[in-house]
Amino acid sequence: MPIPAMKKIVSLFKSEKKSDETGFSSPDERRNQPRFTTQFRSTFSGGPNEGNGRTLDLSVGGCKIESGTVVGQGDKFECRLHIPDLDWPIMIDEAIVRWVEGKTFGLAFTRIRSGEQDKITAIISKIEQEQQA
């Protein structure tokens, strides 16, 4: 991916740690990897569910999506992350819903091709480098 395209993507991401006033982490804070706030389109399908939403954050192991589609904890999906400046969406072969809160839900990536994982890792790495500069 060309470096100028990555600079455009960086503006869509911001590192953020979330917890409420009581000091307890939100359901999506259970992840071990750092996450980055995002604003890009996502689509998902599996079983009777098919929908689209907005990816609100991303880590190497999962993401948080806001959607009007009703999902349940434990549901499994194929998911596509439509990241600006990439020719094709990132394809997640299988993701499982770990938690649901209102219209948002957290997905853990359970099956992803190494090339797709490499894309996510590269995007996150580039964002981290830009934030440290």
Steps between C-alpha positions, in 0.01 A plus 500: 500500500648839408609719791276799400195274516599390850527863615138553395394193696683614814264794539213252542660326796577607853626292790255500788455322833146488628367460852204644683507736799489207743830373365348186347586429140231482235423153356727560204797582727563127558727478198875465541608702195488879468206629304454800279185706456377483142218616275463268204238277349471129575280222370433164659304185424446159649203276564180705500682827569628733234567865552726795484626743750769738602826367641565712809830350606755250377773284651699213352261253663159659455284805462193680628211559261192720526204367301123495488516124439417299811771250591551273798800405706660192342376573147764432232548708188710553195598866516642756258670818616484774237809708578547819298777493239513120486393357166314210665339459840685301762332160520452329836400138432345457844434732793299423813285748692653525849265762644199712403413838648213690341575538129869420539671164522852369529643249256801277562671388182512120520600413143687735271743435214858599570503757219195672644647488851817654359295791359340570839838477673660733245223758534520497879881513495498799267248681721713436809809638322313814393374560855852468644647747248 
